[in-house]
Amino acid sequence: MGQGTDVLVLGGAGVDTVVQVPSLPLPYADSYMIEHGIETRAGQTGDFVALGLHALGLRTHHLDLLGDDPEGDLVRALHRDRGIALTVVPGPAGTKRAVNLVGPDGRRLSLYDVSRSHPEDRFPEPTVRELARGSRHVHVAITHPCAPALPVLRETGVPLSTDLHDWDGENPYHEPFALAADVVFLSTASLADPERTMRDIARRGRAQVVVATAGAEGAYLLADDELIRVPAVTPPAPVVDSNGAGDAFAAGFLFGRLSGEPLRRCALYGAVAGAHACTVPATRTAPLGRDALLARVAEPEPVIR
């Protein structure tokens, strides 16, 4: 089968309800008046990666479980309107959903509804195998039921990436993803010693590249046993929301990798895309396009050492 897709995104489809709150943590009170409204829109980690890759010109296909419910309709409409191929497996528990509380400084607190998945949920192996073999790369979200699909994906020989998000380096749920992927993204938010965790992932697993994002402090890139500091990129507008910044970073990095760029260049692409995402309100989905990314990269920025 020919490779008609650049990146297959597995999992991470869902709907968020976004609430802009006056502060985080939010002090207890009987009620709050929400001036900016409460909005429900399609878009969770897999959706954002797929949108980012598609905006950068990569042929993208998304596979996940969705319910026959209003939330599922929102996800289907998002992909249809953006022209992103979507293969849906019926999800008996319904479409995944979350509530995001967003503070004035752009930080967020996410509340995930774990009742929207069943332990016995699975992707059909023939579907996973066929879509993966028709792709150059597979990006795997850590949402259920992606972990059981990892052995099938590894059998295809297609390179894998994953994002562990705010893993603490110990939670066993994340380990199958960390050890199976060729490219591993994660945040330093819950790590006491990011370098130690990154090197542990590379030592124990298959990762050729490990990238740890550190928000306004930039990121760290580990490859060939060398740890490289990636400086932060100045956002092109005020920071309003950090939601989706890590997904945008992953999309930018993978765009560079699939374009054959050196790793430092890939990291710069990721940093630029991530900085852009921080300027987009959580109620919108507006990933950075290819031309804008390349133009932004051409501007002077701190040198990656």
C-alpha positions as protocol buffer text, in pm:
chain_id: "A"
residue {
  index: 1
  type: MET
  ca { x: 0 y: 0 z: 0 }
}
residue {
  index: 2
  type: GLY
  ca { x: 136 y: 342 z: -92 }
}
residue {
  index: 3
  type: GLN
  ca { x: 196 y: 613 z: 164 }
}
residue {
  index: 4
  type: GLY
  ca { x: -89 y: 854 z: 99 }
}
residue {
  index: 5
  type: THR
  ca { x: -64 y: 1018 z: 441 }
}
residue {
  index: 6
  type: ASP
  ca { x: 225 y: 1204 z: 599 }
}
residue {
  index: 7
  type: VAL
  ca { x: 106 y: 1171 z: 959 }
}
residue {
  index: 8
  type: LEU
  ca { x: -158 y: 949 z: 1115 }
}
residue {
  index: 9
  type: VAL
  ca { x: -273 y: 1096 z: 1446 }
}
residue {
  index: 10
  type: LEU
  ca { x: -409 y: 832 z: 1681 }
}
residue {
  index: 11
  type: GLY
  ca { x: -641 y: 936 z: 1964 }
}
residue {
  index: 12
  type: GLY
  ca { x: -686 y: 1265 z: 2145 }
}
residue {
  index: 13
  type: ALA
  ca { x: -1016 y: 1372 z: 1984 }
}
residue {
  index: 14
  type: GLY
  ca { x: -1269 y: 1548 z: 2203 }
}
residue {
  index: 15
  type: VAL
  ca { x: -1447 y: 1860 z: 2313 }
}
residue {
  index: 16
  type: ASP
  ca { x: -1351 y: 2128 z: 2565 }
}
residue {
  index: 17
  type: THR
  ca { x: -1571 y: 2370 z: 2753 }
}
residue {
  index: 18
  type: VAL
  ca { x: -1363 y: 2683 z: 2810 }
}
residue {
  index: 19
  type: VAL
  ca { x: -1419 y: 2909 z: 3111 }
}
residue {
  index: 20
  type: GLN
  ca { x: -1204 y: 3219 z: 3161 }
}
residue {
  index: 21
  type: VAL
  ca { x: -1173 y: 3267 z: 3536 }
}
residue {
  index: 22
  type: PRO
  ca { x: -1041 y: 3568 z: 3730 }
}
residue {
  index: 23
  type: SER
  ca { x: -755 y: 3373 z: 3890 }
}
residue {
  index: 24
  type: LEU
  ca { x: -592 y: 3031 z: 3927 }
}
residue {
  index: 25
  type: PRO
  ca { x: -616 y: 2870 z: 4170 }
}
residue {
  index: 26
  type: LEU
  ca { x: -977 y: 2978 z: 4190 }
}
residue {
  index: 27
  type: PRO
  ca { x: -1076 y: 3066 z: 4549 }
}
residue {
  index: 28
  type: TYR
  ca { x: -1389 y: 2902 z: 4677 }
}
residue {
  index: 29
  type: ALA
  ca { x: -1706 y: 3107 z: 4635 }
}
residue {
  index: 30
  type: ASP
  ca { x: -2074 y: 3034 z: 4596 }
}
residue {
  index: 31
  type: SER
  ca { x: -2068 y: 3177 z: 4242 }
}
residue {
  index: 32
  type: TYR
  ca { x: -1864 y: 3373 z: 3990 }
}
residue {
  index: 33
  type: MET
  ca { x: -1980 y: 3602 z: 3711 }
}
residue {
  index: 34
  type: ILE
  ca { x: -1801 y: 3492 z: 3390 }
}
residue {
  index: 35
  type: GLU
  ca { x: -1759 y: 3805 z: 3179 }
}
residue {
  index: 36
  type: HIS
  ca { x: -1615 y: 3639 z: 2867 }
}
residue {
  index: 37
  type: GLY
  ca { x: -1878 y: 3370 z: 2839 }
}
residue {
  index: 38
  type: ILE
  ca { x: -1856 y: 2993 z: 2856 }
}
residue {
  index: 39
  type: GLU
  ca { x: -1792 y: 2825 z: 2523 }
}
residue {
  index: 40
  type: THR
  ca { x: -1783 y: 2461 z: 2415 }
}
residue {
  index: 41
  type: ARG
  ca { x: -1575 y: 2380 z: 2109 }
}
residue {
  index: 42
  type: ALA
  ca { x: -1413 y: 2077 z: 1947 }
}
residue {
  index: 43
  type: GLY
  ca { x: -1043 y: 2033 z: 2005 }
}
residue {
  index: 44
  type: GLN
  ca { x: -828 y: 1826 z: 2237 }
}
residue {
  index: 45
  type: THR
  ca { x: -465 y: 1717 z: 2206 }
}
residue {
  index: 46
  type: GLY
  ca { x: -501 y: 1491 z: 1900 }
}
residue {
  index: 47
  type: ASP
  ca { x: -726 y: 1739 z: 1724 }
}
residue {
  index: 48
  type: PHE
  ca { x: -477 y: 2021 z: 1785 }
}
residue {
  index: 49
  type: VAL
  ca { x: -182 y: 1817 z: 1655 }
}
residue {
  index: 50
  type: ALA
  ca { x: -382 y: 1718 z: 1346 }
}
residue {
  index: 51
  type: LEU
  ca { x: -486 y: 2080 z: 1286 }
}
residue {
  index: 52
  type: GLY
  ca { x: -129 y: 2201 z: 1329 }
}
residue {
  index: 53
  type: LEU
  ca { x: 16 y: 1943 z: 1091 }
}
residue {
  index: 54
  type: HIS
  ca { x: -254 y: 2011 z: 832 }
}
residue {
  index: 55
  type: ALA
  ca { x: -195 y: 2388 z: 852 }
}
residue {
  index: 56
  type: LEU
  ca { x: 174 y: 2322 z: 782 }
}
residue {
  index: 57
  type: GLY
  ca { x: 86 y: 2139 z: 461 }
}
residue {
  index: 58
  type: LEU
  ca { x: 123 y: 1779 z: 577 }
}
residue {
  index: 59
  type: ARG
  ca { x: -129 y: 1519 z: 464 }
}
residue {
  index: 60
  type: THR
  ca { x: -293 y: 1429 z: 792 }
}
residue {
  index: 61
  type: HIS
  ca { x: -536 y: 1155 z: 896 }
}
residue {
  index: 62
  type: HIS
  ca { x: -696 y: 1130 z: 1242 }
}
residue {
  index: 63
  type: LEU
  ca { x: -829 y: 809 z: 1400 }
}
residue {
  index: 64
  type: ASP
  ca { x: -1020 y: 793 z: 1727 }
}
residue {
  index: 65
  type: LEU
  ca { x: -1333 y: 679 z: 1910 }
}
residue {
  index: 66
  type: LEU
  ca { x: -1627 y: 920 z: 1900 }
}
residue {
  index: 67
  type: GLY
  ca { x: -1974 y: 891 z: 2044 }
}
residue {
  index: 68
  type: ASP
  ca { x: -2303 y: 937 z: 1867 }
}
residue {
  index: 69
  type: ASP
  ca { x: -2361 y: 1258 z: 2058 }
}
residue {
  index: 70
  type: PRO
  ca { x: -2345 y: 1638 z: 2018 }
}
residue {
  index: 71
  type: GLU
  ca { x: -1978 y: 1641 z: 2120 }
}
residue {
  index: 72
  type: GLY
  ca { x: -1895 y: 1388 z: 1850 }
}
residue {
  index: 73
  type: ASP
  ca { x: -2081 y: 1599 z: 1596 }
}
residue {
  index: 74
  type: LEU
  ca { x: -1861 y: 1896 z: 1689 }
}
residue {
  index: 75
  type: VAL
  ca { x: -1542 y: 1692 z: 1633 }
}
residue {
  index: 76
  type: ARG
  ca { x: -1669 y: 1559 z: 1300 }
}
residue {
  index: 77
  type: ALA
  ca { x: -1762 y: 1910 z: 1188 }
}
residue {
  index: 78
  type: LEU
  ca { x: -1419 y: 2047 z: 1285 }
}
residue {
  index: 79
  type: HIS
  ca { x: -1239 y: 1792 z: 1068 }
}
residue {
  index: 80
  type: ARG
  ca { x: -1486 y: 1827 z: 783 }
}
residue {
  index: 81
  type: ASP
  ca { x: -1462 y: 2206 z: 781 }
}
residue {
  index: 82
  type: ARG
  ca { x: -1079 y: 2200 z: 793 }
}
residue {
  index: 83
  type: GLY
  ca { x: -1047 y: 1924 z: 532 }
}
residue {
  index: 84
  type: ILE
  ca { x: -874 y: 1675 z: 762 }
}
residue {
  index: 85
  type: ALA
  ca { x: -943 y: 1307 z: 703 }
}
residue {
  index: 86
  type: LEU
  ca { x: -1110 y: 1143 z: 1003 }
}
residue {
  index: 87
  type: THR
  ca { x: -1177 y: 775 z: 1066 }
}
residue {
  index: 88
  type: VAL
  ca { x: -1425 y: 723 z: 1348 }
}
residue {
  index: 89
  type: VAL
  ca { x: -1458 y: 413 z: 1564 }
}
residue {
  index: 90
  type: PRO
  ca { x: -1788 y: 411 z: 1758 }
}
residue {
  index: 91
  type: GLY
  ca { x: -1729 y: 498 z: 2124 }
}
residue {
  index: 92
  type: PRO
  ca { x: -2004 y: 346 z: 2343 }
}
residue {
  index: 93
  type: ALA
  ca { x: -1921 y: 575 z: 2638 }
}
residue {
  index: 94
  type: GLY
  ca { x: -1947 y: 889 z: 2426 }
}
residue {
  index: 95
  type: THR
  ca { x: -1702 y: 1151 z: 2302 }
}
residue {
  index: 96
  type: LYS
  ca { x: -1426 y: 1261 z: 2539 }
}
residue {
  index: 97
  type: ARG
  ca { x: -1482 y: 1598 z: 2700 }
}
residue {
  index: 98
  type: ALA
  ca { x: -1316 y: 1832 z: 2946 }
}
residue {
  index: 99
  type: VAL
  ca { x: -1358 y: 2168 z: 3116 }
}
residue {
  index: 100
  type: ASN
  ca { x: -1067 y: 2412 z: 3089 }
}
residue {
  index: 101
  type: LEU
  ca { x: -1039 y: 2690 z: 3343 }
}
residue {
  index: 102
  type: VAL
  ca { x: -816 y: 2960 z: 3192 }
}
residue {
  index: 103
  type: GLY
  ca { x: -656 y: 3230 z: 3410 }
}
residue {
  index: 104
  type: PRO
  ca { x: -574 y: 3589 z: 3308 }
}
residue {
  index: 105
  type: ASP
  ca { x: -208 y: 3496 z: 3250 }
}
residue {
  index: 106
  type: GLY
  ca { x: -298 y: 3216 z: 3006 }
}
residue {
  index: 107
  type: ARG
  ca { x: -242 y: 2926 z: 3244 }
}
residue {
  index: 108
  type: ARG
  ca { x: -507 y: 2656 z: 3248 }
}
residue {
  index: 109
  type: LEU
  ca { x: -655 y: 2390 z: 3472 }
}
residue {
  index: 110
  type: SER
  ca { x: -819 y: 2101 z: 3285 }
}
residue {
  index: 111
  type: LEU
  ca { x: -1089 y: 1876 z: 3428 }
}
residue {
  index: 112
  type: TYR
  ca { x: -1118 y: 1556 z: 3221 }
}
residue {
  index: 113
  type: ASP
  ca { x: -1435 y: 1346 z: 3219 }
}
residue {
  index: 114
  type: VAL
  ca { x: -1292 y: 994 z: 3248 }
}
residue {
  index: 115
  type: SER
  ca { x: -1640 y: 841 z: 3234 }
}
residue {
  index: 116
  type: ARG
  ca { x: -1628 y: 887 z: 2856 }
}
residue {
  index: 117
  type: SER
  ca { x: -1414 y: 576 z: 2801 }
}
residue {
  index: 118
  type: HIS
  ca { x: -1439 y: 208 z: 2896 }
}
residue {
  index: 119
  type: PRO
  ca { x: -1142 y: -15 z: 2990 }
}
residue {
  index: 120
  type: GLU
  ca { x: -1245 y: -261 z: 2718 }
}
residue {
  index: 121
  type: ASP
  ca { x: -1246 y: 2 z: 2439 }
}
residue {
  index: 122
  type: ARG
  ca { x: -1011 y: -88 z: 2153 }
}
residue {
  index: 123
  type: PHE
  ca { x: -920 y: 26 z: 1803 }
}
residue {
  index: 124
  type: PRO
  ca { x: -977 y: -245 z: 1540 }
}
residue {
  index: 125
  type: GLU
  ca { x: -629 y: -385 z: 1466 }
}
residue {
  index: 126
  type: PRO
  ca { x: -685 y: -411 z: 1087 }
}
residue {
  index: 127
  type: THR
  ca { x: -784 y: -44 z: 1076 }
}
residue {
  index: 128
  type: VAL
  ca { x: -480 y: 66 z: 1277 }
}
residue {
  index: 129
  type: ARG
  ca { x: -247 y: -149 z: 1069 }
}
residue {
  index: 130
  type: GLU
  ca { x: -385 y: -30 z: 734 }
}
residue {
  index: 131
  type: LEU
  ca { x: -380 y: 340 z: 821 }
}
residue {
  index: 132
  type: ALA
  ca { x: -32 y: 320 z: 976 }
}
residue {
  index: 133
  type: ARG
  ca { x: 117 y: 137 z: 677 }
}
residue {
  index: 134
  type: GLY
  ca { x: -21 y: 408 z: 451 }
}
residue {
  index: 135
  type: SER
  ca { x: 154 y: 680 z: 654 }
}
residue {
  index: 136
  type: ARG
  ca { x: 507 y: 813 z: 683 }
}
residue {
  index: 137
  type: HIS
  ca { x: 472 y: 874 z: 1055 }
}
residue {
  index: 138
  type: VAL
  ca { x: 226 y: 809 z: 1341 }
}
residue {
  index: 139
  type: HIS
  ca { x: 172 y: 1046 z: 1632 }
}
residue {
  index: 140
  type: VAL
  ca { x: 7 y: 873 z: 1928 }
}
residue {
  index: 141
  type: ALA
  ca { x: -191 y: 1060 z: 2194 }
}
residue {
  index: 142
  type: ILE
  ca { x: -186 y: 916 z: 2546 }
}
residue {
  index: 143
  type: THR
  ca { x: -564 y: 892 z: 2560 }
}
residue {
  index: 144
  type: HIS
  ca { x: -735 y: 555 z: 2598 }
}
residue {
  index: 145
  type: PRO
  ca { x: -733 y: 318 z: 2408 }
}
residue {
  index: 146
  type: CYS
  ca { x: -409 y: 414 z: 2233 }
}
residue {
  index: 147
  type: ALA
  ca { x: -178 y: 209 z: 2459 }
}
residue {
  index: 148
  type: PRO
  ca { x: -318 y: -130 z: 2343 }
}
residue {
  index: 149
  type: ALA
  ca { x: -255 y: -22 z: 1982 }
}
residue {
  index: 150
  type: LEU
  ca { x: 119 y: 38 z: 2038 }
}
residue {
  index: 151
  type: PRO
  ca { x: 230 y: -322 z: 1962 }
}
residue {
  index: 152
  type: VAL
  ca { x: 38 y: -320 z: 1634 }
}
residue {
  index: 153
  type: LEU
  ca { x: 191 y: 15 z: 1541 }
}
residue {
  index: 154
  type: ARG
  ca { x: 543 y: -110 z: 1620 }
}
residue {
  index: 155
  type: GLU
  ca { x: 485 y: -415 z: 1398 }
}
residue {
  index: 156
  type: THR
  ca { x: 426 y: -187 z: 1099 }
}
residue {
  index: 157
  type: GLY
  ca { x: 774 y: -35 z: 1132 }
}
residue {
  index: 158
  type: VAL
  ca { x: 637 y: 318 z: 1087 }
}
residue {
  index: 159
  type: PRO
  ca { x: 816 y: 577 z: 1308 }
}
residue {
  index: 160
  type: LEU
  ca { x: 615 y: 683 z: 1613 }
}
residue {
  index: 161
  type: SER
  ca { x: 598 y: 995 z: 1825 }
}
residue {
  index: 162
  type: THR
  ca { x: 402 y: 1068 z: 2140 }
}
residue {
  index: 163
  type: ASP
  ca { x: 345 y: 1348 z: 2389 }
}
residue {
  index: 164
  type: LEU
  ca { x: 354 y: 1255 z: 2758 }
}
residue {
  index: 165
  type: HIS
  ca { x: 233 y: 1603 z: 2859 }
}
residue {
  index: 166
  type: ASP
  ca { x: 291 y: 1669 z: 3230 }
}
residue {
  index: 167
  type: TRP
  ca { x: 425 y: 1323 z: 3317 }
}
residue {
  index: 168
  type: ASP
  ca { x: 602 y: 1308 z: 3652 }
}
residue {
  index: 169
  type: GLY
  ca { x: 846 y: 1042 z: 3532 }
}
residue {
  index: 170
  type: GLU
  ca { x: 687 y: 777 z: 3751 }
}
residue {
  index: 171
  type: ASN
  ca { x: 319 y: 727 z: 3664 }
}
residue {
  index: 172
  type: PRO
  ca { x: 311 y: 380 z: 3503 }
}
residue {
  index: 173
  type: TYR
  ca { x: 28 y: 475 z: 3265 }
}
residue {
  index: 174
  type: HIS
  ca { x: 268 y: 681 z: 3052 }
}
residue {
  index: 175
  type: GLU
  ca { x: 551 y: 429 z: 3034 }
}
residue {
  index: 176
  type: PRO
  ca { x: 428 y: 221 z: 2735 }
}
residue {
  index: 177
  type: PHE
  ca { x: 410 y: 540 z: 2530 }
}
residue {
  index: 178
  type: ALA
  ca { x: 746 y: 670 z: 2651 }
}
residue {
  index: 179
  type: LEU
  ca { x: 925 y: 345 z: 2570 }
}
residue {
  index: 180
  type: ALA
  ca { x: 758 y: 267 z: 2236 }
}
residue {
  index: 181
  type: ALA
  ca { x: 802 y: 600 z: 2054 }
}
residue {
  index: 182
  type: ASP
  ca { x: 1095 y: 710 z: 1838 }
}
residue {
  index: 183
  type: VAL
  ca { x: 1029 y: 1076 z: 1923 }
}
residue {
  index: 184
  type: VAL
  ca { x: 902 y: 1163 z: 2270 }
}
residue {
  index: 185
  type: PHE
  ca { x: 764 y: 1502 z: 2373 }
}
residue {
  index: 186
  type: LEU
  ca { x: 684 y: 1596 z: 2732 }
}
residue {
  index: 187
  type: SER
  ca { x: 656 y: 1898 z: 2959 }
}
residue {
  index: 188
  type: THR
  ca { x: 892 y: 1979 z: 3243 }
}
residue {
  index: 189
  type: ALA
  ca { x: 597 y: 2100 z: 3455 }
}
residue {
  index: 190
  type: SER
  ca { x: 595 y: 1796 z: 3688 }
}
residue {
  index: 191
  type: LEU
  ca { x: 961 y: 1694 z: 3660 }
}
residue {
  index: 192
  type: ALA
  ca { x: 1205 y: 1749 z: 3945 }
}
residue {
  index: 193
  type: ASP
  ca { x: 1499 y: 1665 z: 3718 }
}
residue {
  index: 194
  type: PRO
  ca { x: 1406 y: 1694 z: 3347 }
}
residue {
  index: 195
  type: GLU
  ca { x: 1745 y: 1578 z: 3217 }
}
residue {
  index: 196
  type: ARG
  ca { x: 1738 y: 1262 z: 3426 }
}
residue {
  index: 197
  type: THR
  ca { x: 1388 y: 1172 z: 3303 }
}
residue {
  index: 198
  type: MET
  ca { x: 1480 y: 1246 z: 2942 }
}
residue {
  index: 199
  type: ARG
  ca { x: 1791 y: 1028 z: 2959 }
}
residue {
  index: 200
  type: ASP
  ca { x: 1595 y: 753 z: 3130 }
}
residue {
  index: 201
  type: ILE
  ca { x: 1342 y: 752 z: 2845 }
}
residue {
  index: 202
  type: ALA
  ca { x: 1622 y: 729 z: 2587 }
}
residue {
  index: 203
  type: ARG
  ca { x: 1807 y: 460 z: 2779 }
}
residue {
  index: 204
  type: ARG
  ca { x: 1510 y: 233 z: 2845 }
}
residue {
  index: 205
  type: GLY
  ca { x: 1308 y: 286 z: 2529 }
}
residue {
  index: 206
  type: ARG
  ca { x: 1338 y: 333 z: 2155 }
}
residue {
  index: 207
  type: ALA
  ca { x: 1351 y: 712 z: 2150 }
}
residue {
  index: 208
  type: GLN
  ca { x: 1605 y: 866 z: 1916 }
}
residue {
  index: 209
  type: VAL
  ca { x: 1490 y: 1212 z: 2020 }
}
residue {
  index: 210
  type: VAL
  ca { x: 1339 y: 1337 z: 2348 }
}
residue {
  index: 211
  type: VAL
  ca { x: 1207 y: 1692 z: 2375 }
}
residue {
  index: 212
  type: ALA
  ca { x: 1098 y: 1852 z: 2703 }
}
residue {
  index: 213
  type: THR
  ca { x: 915 y: 2183 z: 2674 }
}
residue {
  index: 214
  type: ALA
  ca { x: 954 y: 2433 z: 2958 }
}
residue {
  index: 215
  type: GLY
  ca { x: 711 y: 2713 z: 2870 }
}
residue {
  index: 216
  type: ALA
  ca { x: 865 y: 3058 z: 2882 }
}
residue {
  index: 217
  type: GLU
  ca { x: 1203 y: 2900 z: 2962 }
}
residue {
  index: 218
  type: GLY
  ca { x: 1220 y: 2729 z: 2623 }
}
residue {
  index: 219
  type: ALA
  ca { x: 1281 y: 2357 z: 2582 }
}
residue {
  index: 220
  type: TYR
  ca { x: 1543 y: 2083 z: 2606 }
}
residue {
  index: 221
  type: LEU
  ca { x: 1639 y: 1852 z: 2322 }
}
residue {
  index: 222
  type: LEU
  ca { x: 1815 y: 1520 z: 2382 }
}
residue {
  index: 223
  type: ALA
  ca { x: 1962 y: 1335 z: 2084 }
}
residue {
  index: 224
  type: ASP
  ca { x: 2276 y: 1122 z: 2040 }
}
residue {
  index: 225
  type: ASP
  ca { x: 2338 y: 1156 z: 2415 }
}
residue {
  index: 226
  type: GLU
  ca { x: 2371 y: 1535 z: 2381 }
}
residue {
  index: 227
  type: LEU
  ca { x: 2138 y: 1767 z: 2571 }
}
residue {
  index: 228
  type: ILE
  ca { x: 2068 y: 2091 z: 2387 }
}
residue {
  index: 229
  type: ARG
  ca { x: 1897 y: 2398 z: 2533 }
}
residue {
  index: 230
  type: VAL
  ca { x: 1633 y: 2546 z: 2302 }
}
residue {
  index: 231
  type: PRO
  ca { x: 1565 y: 2914 z: 2385 }
}
residue {
  index: 232
  type: ALA
  ca { x: 1209 y: 3039 z: 2406 }
}
residue {
  index: 233
  type: VAL
  ca { x: 1073 y: 3230 z: 2109 }
}
residue {
  index: 234
  type: THR
  ca { x: 906 y: 3565 z: 2172 }
}
residue {
  index: 235
  type: PRO
  ca { x: 532 y: 3535 z: 2101 }
}
residue {
  index: 236
  type: PRO
  ca { x: 418 y: 3762 z: 1818 }
}
residue {
  index: 237
  type: ALA
  ca { x: 132 y: 3900 z: 2030 }
}
residue {
  index: 238
  type: PRO
  ca { x: 25 y: 3902 z: 2397 }
}
residue {
  index: 239
  type: VAL
  ca { x: -4 y: 3561 z: 2562 }
}
residue {
  index: 240
  type: VAL
  ca { x: -369 y: 3482 z: 2629 }
}
residue {
  index: 241
  type: ASP
  ca { x: -383 y: 3103 z: 2666 }
}
residue {
  index: 242
  type: SER
  ca { x: -127 y: 2823 z: 2691 }
}
residue {
  index: 243
  type: ASN
  ca { x: -379 y: 2558 z: 2587 }
}
residue {
  index: 244
  type: GLY
  ca { x: -251 y: 2372 z: 2280 }
}
residue {
  index: 245
  type: ALA
  ca { x: 102 y: 2515 z: 2294 }
}
residue {
  index: 246
  type: GLY
  ca { x: 261 y: 2174 z: 2345 }
}
residue {
  index: 247
  type: ASP
  ca { x: 55 y: 2026 z: 2062 }
}
residue {
  index: 248
  type: ALA
  ca { x: 162 y: 2312 z: 1834 }
}
residue {
  index: 249
  type: PHE
  ca { x: 526 y: 2254 z: 1932 }
}
residue {
  index: 250
  type: ALA
  ca { x: 494 y: 1886 z: 1841 }
}
residue {
  index: 251
  type: ALA
  ca { x: 334 y: 1970 z: 1506 }
}
residue {
  index: 252
  type: GLY
  ca { x: 607 y: 2221 z: 1421 }
}
residue {
  index: 253
  type: PHE
  ca { x: 883 y: 1981 z: 1523 }
}
residue {
  index: 254
  type: LEU
  ca { x: 735 y: 1693 z: 1322 }
}
residue {
  index: 255
  type: PHE
  ca { x: 694 y: 1921 z: 1020 }
}
residue {
  index: 256
  type: GLY
  ca { x: 1067 y: 1990 z: 1033 }
}
residue {
  index: 257
  type: ARG
  ca { x: 1157 y: 1625 z: 1089 }
}
residue {
  index: 258
  type: LEU
  ca { x: 945 y: 1502 z: 798 }
}
residue {
  index: 259
  type: SER
  ca { x: 1095 y: 1779 z: 583 }
}
residue {
  index: 260
  type: GLY
  ca { x: 1444 y: 1644 z: 655 }
}
residue {
  index: 261
  type: GLU
  ca { x: 1558 y: 1943 z: 862 }
}
residue {
  index: 262
  type: PRO
  ca { x: 1834 y: 1915 z: 1128 }
}
residue {
  index: 263
  type: LEU
  ca { x: 1707 y: 1862 z: 1481 }
}
residue {
  index: 264
  type: ARG
  ca { x: 1795 y: 2215 z: 1593 }
}
residue {
  index: 265
  type: ARG
  ca { x: 1586 y: 2352 z: 1308 }
}
residue {
  index: 266
  type: CYS
  ca { x: 1300 y: 2117 z: 1402 }
}
residue {
  index: 267
  type: ALA
  ca { x: 1314 y: 2247 z: 1758 }
}
residue {
  index: 268
  type: LEU
  ca { x: 1303 y: 2607 z: 1633 }
}
residue {
  index: 269
  type: TYR
  ca { x: 997 y: 2525 z: 1422 }
}
residue {
  index: 270
  type: GLY
  ca { x: 834 y: 2378 z: 1731 }
}
residue {
  index: 271
  type: ALA
  ca { x: 920 y: 2679 z: 1946 }
}
residue {
  index: 272
  type: VAL
  ca { x: 778 y: 2922 z: 1691 }
}
residue {
  index: 273
  type: ALA
  ca { x: 455 y: 2724 z: 1650 }
}
residue {
  index: 274
  type: GLY
  ca { x: 418 y: 2689 z: 2026 }
}
residue {
  index: 275
  type: ALA
  ca { x: 470 y: 3061 z: 2085 }
}
residue {
  index: 276
  type: HIS
  ca { x: 203 y: 3140 z: 1827 }
}
residue {
  index: 277
  type: ALA
  ca { x: -44 y: 2905 z: 1996 }
}
residue {
  index: 278
  type: CYS
  ca { x: -10 y: 3100 z: 2322 }
}
residue {
  index: 279
  type: THR
  ca { x: -152 y: 3408 z: 2147 }
}
residue {
  index: 280
  type: VAL
  ca { x: -471 y: 3232 z: 2034 }
}
residue {
  index: 281
  type: PRO
  ca { x: -770 y: 3232 z: 2275 }
}
residue {
  index: 282
  type: ALA
  ca { x: -884 y: 2888 z: 2393 }
}
residue {
  index: 283
  type: THR
  ca { x: -1216 y: 2940 z: 2221 }
}
residue {
  index: 284
  type: ARG
  ca { x: -1050 y: 2945 z: 1878 }
}
residue {
  index: 285
  type: THR
  ca { x: -850 y: 2699 z: 1669 }
}
residue {
  index: 286
  type: ALA
  ca { x: -603 y: 2894 z: 1455 }
}
residue {
  index: 287
  type: PRO
  ca { x: -275 y: 2703 z: 1407 }
}
residue {
  index: 288
  type: LEU
  ca { x: 25 y: 2863 z: 1241 }
}
residue {
  index: 289
  type: GLY
  ca { x: 44 y: 2806 z: 866 }
}
residue {
  index: 290
  type: ARG
  ca { x: 351 y: 2694 z: 671 }
}
residue {
  index: 291
  type: ASP
  ca { x: 429 y: 3030 z: 509 }
}
residue {
  index: 292
  type: ALA
  ca { x: 391 y: 3217 z: 838 }
}
residue {
  index: 293
  type: LEU
  ca { x: 612 y: 2965 z: 1017 }
}
residue {
  index: 294
  type: LEU
  ca { x: 891 y: 2990 z: 762 }
}
residue {
  index: 295
  type: ALA
  ca { x: 870 y: 3370 z: 763 }
}
residue {
  index: 296
  type: ARG
  ca { x: 886 y: 3379 z: 1142 }
}
residue {
  index: 297
  type: VAL
  ca { x: 1183 y: 3142 z: 1150 }
}
residue {
  index: 298
  type: ALA
  ca { x: 1367 y: 3370 z: 909 }
}
residue {
  index: 299
  type: GLU
  ca { x: 1357 y: 3651 z: 1166 }
}
residue {
  index: 300
  type: PRO
  ca { x: 1648 y: 3686 z: 1410 }
}
residue {
  index: 301
  type: GLU
  ca { x: 1604 y: 3474 z: 1725 }
}
residue {
  index: 302
  type: PRO
  ca { x: 1828 y: 3349 z: 2005 }
}
residue {
  index: 303
  type: VAL
  ca { x: 2083 y: 3092 z: 1887 }
}
residue {
  index: 304
  type: ILE
  ca { x: 2018 y: 2733 z: 1993 }
}
residue {
  index: 305
  type: ARG
  ca { x: 2322 y: 2608 z: 2182 }
}
